Structures are given as structure tokens and as C-alpha cells.
């Protein structure tokens, strides 16, 4: 898969949760909502303080060794398109099989052109694969970004919950980390590090 410049995708200010950092305590509402949606553990949630920015909140969990909770929080705080692009950046250097490459390709099409046709194609691929492979979860991250989860022929839409892309992102990062089982924690920490810099850069751009 060709290299993907994650930072090339502009996120409108109104859709960027990090813009709330300017408003004092409203910053914490974003972190609190994300932690609740992603089901952070009680110890991890207790470490989060009202004055923390999203970046500080995630780093606090990493420093405490709450890596899984940090990953969950990070995945939810990133805009959906950034989260999927981050996955593709991480997957670029991995030894992917044919199914994984197919899922990554569909996710990349959505990142480059986030229209309904590309989202639906990614969703159908993930659903057909039973969410059993890395490629299925890469595609699901894009497929669950919006639209409807109902069959295409169904008139009544079934919109995905707002945090489903983050859920798929967490699953994909963990699966990628496990590709080298004995290096799971080191690989996961390295993957998270790539998104931390993206999270910081995205916030700085909207100050």
C-alpha cells in the first residue's frame, strides 16, 4: 500500500473536538464523554482531571501503564477520518495478507474520498468477513463512520453509534500489534506514539 500522509486531511474546526480546549472546562467534557463511551476502567477514569487537555489525558494513562485504556481514549478523541488514516499509516509497513490488503484498500478509498459509496463498500467487506481479520477491522473503521448499518435495500436507516469507528480502531491496532506476539506491548506503544503526535499537531493547528 502506498504511503499515506495522515496530516494532509483537513478537519473542519466545527468537527474538531480539540477546538474545545479553548473553553476551559468544556475540554474535560470531551474527555469524559469519550472515556464513558469507550468503557475505560475505573482506575483509568479516576486518573483523569478536569483541567486536562485530550493530549494530557491520554499521556497520563500511558504514563500509568494503562495502555489499553489510553488506546481507547485516543481512538475516540481523534476525528474519524484521522483515526482511519492513522490505521493505514500503521498498516503500511506490516506483512499483510490478501484479505487484510483488500480491507486496507477499501479503507484508504474512504479516507481519500469519504463518500457514501466508499463507506458502504468498506462496511459490506467487513460485514461479509465476519470481523475475523485485521482487514475486516480496517474496513470496519471506515464502514462504521456514518451512514447506515442496515442492508442497502432497507429503507429505514440504522446509524452507527458515534464511537464505533474508535472501537474498530482499537481492535485493528491490537491485531496489528499482535502480528509479532512477543513484541505486542512495544509495537502497540509505538503505534500509539504516531497518533499522539497527530493528536497534538491537530490541536495546535486549531488554537
N, C-alpha and C positions, 0 to 999 in steps of 0.2 A: 504494500500500500504506500502510495506517495506520501511524503511528509505533509503535515497539516499545520499551518500556522494558526494556533489557537487564538492568539491575541488579535487576529485580523477581523474577528467577528464583532461588530459594534453592537452593544446592548443599549437600547433607548433608556434614558435616565429614569423615566417613569416606571420602567420594569425592573430596575436595578435595586435589590434590597439594600445594598450598601449605601445608597444615597441617604438612607435614614440615619446614618451616623451623625449627620449634621444636627440632628434634632434631639440630642441628649438621650433621655431615657427611652425614646422610641427605638433606638438601636437595640436595646435589650428585648423589646417585644418581638423583633425579628428572630433573635437567637432563641428566645423562649418558645416561640411558635415552632421553630424548626426542631428543637430538642423534643418537644411533645410529639410532633408528627412522626419523628423518626424513632421514638421509643428509646431514648437514651436511658442508661441505667441510673438508679437513684444516686450512687456516689458521683457519677459524672455530672448529673444535673446539679448536684449540690456545690460543685466547684465553680459554676457559672455565676458571675456577679453582675449587678445591674449596669455598672459603668463599662463593661467590656464591649469592645467592638467585635464584629464577627471574627476577624483575624485573631484577636487576642483570645477569644473564647476557644477557638479550635486549637491554638497553640497551647493553651492551658491544659487541655485534655491530653494532648500529645506529651507534654512535659510530665504529666502524672502517670503516663503509661496506659491511658485509656484509649488505645489506638482505634479499636473498633468504634467506639463512641465518637471519637474525633472524625473518623471517616464518614460516619453517618451525618454528623453535623455539617461537615464541609460539603458533602454531596448535595445537601438541601440548600445551603446558602449560596451556592453557585447558580447563576441563571441556567436554565435547562440546556440551552444551546452550548454554553460554555462547558457544562458537565459532560455532554456527549463528545464535544471536541477534545476535552481532556482524556476521555477514554480512548479515543482514536490515537491521540499522541502517544499514550502509554502502549497501546497495542501495536504501534508501528514497528517496534523492534522485537516483537515476540514471535516465536515459532508457531504461527497459526496454521491450523488445518484448513481444508477446503470450506467446511461449513462455517468456521469462525471467520474466514476471509470474506465469505459471502455476506455474513451478518454485518461485518465491519464496513463493507462496501455500501450496503443499504443505509447504515447509519451516517456514513460520510455524505451520501447524496442528500440526506435530510439536512445535515449541518450546512452544506453549501447552498441548498435551495430548500428551506423549511416550509414547503407547501404540503397540502393535504395528501396529494398523491404519493409523495415520498414518505410521509409519515405512515400512511396506510400500508404501503409496501413493506416497511420495516416491521410494523405491528403484525402483519399477516405472516411474515417469515418467522418471527419469534414465537407466535402462537402455534404455527404448524410444527415447530420443532419441540414443542412441549417445554420450553425453557430449561432444556437439559444441557445446553452447551454454552461456552463463552460467547460464540457468535450470536446465539439467541438472545443473551442478555445485552450484548452491544446493540442489537437491533431494538430490543425492548426499550432501552433508554430513550431512543428516538421515538419509537412507536407509542409510548405512553406519555408523550409530551403534550398531547391535546387531542382534539377531535373526539372520536367515539370508539369505545372498545366493543361495541356491538357489531354483529356481522354487517357487511356493507349494504346488504339488501334491507336491513331493518330500518324502518322509518324513525322509530324513537331512539334518540342518541343515548349512549351511556358514557358520559365523560369520565375520564380517569381522575382520580384524586390528584391534587396538586403535587404531592410528594412522591408519586410513583416513579418518575424519572430518577429521582435520588435513590429510591430503593433498588432500581435496576443498576444504577451506577455502583452502589456498594457491592452488589453481587458480582458485577463484572470485575471490579478491582480485586476482590478477594479471589476470584477464579484465576485472574492473571497472576496474582502473587503466588498462587499455589502451583503454577506451572513448574516452578523449581521448589519442591516442597521443603527442602532443608533450608531454603533462604526465604521462606514465606514472610517473616516479620520484616526483614531487611528490605525486601522488594516492595512490600506494602508501604513502608515508611518512605521509600524513595518515590513511589508513585504519588503519595500524598504531598510530598515536598513540591512536586511540579505544580499541583493545583494551588498550594499555599501561595506560591509566588504569583500565580494568576489571580487569586482572590485579592491579594494586596495591590497588584497593578490595576485591577479593575476598580477597586475602591479609590485609589489615588487619582484615577482619571476622572472621577466624578466629584471631586472636592471643590 
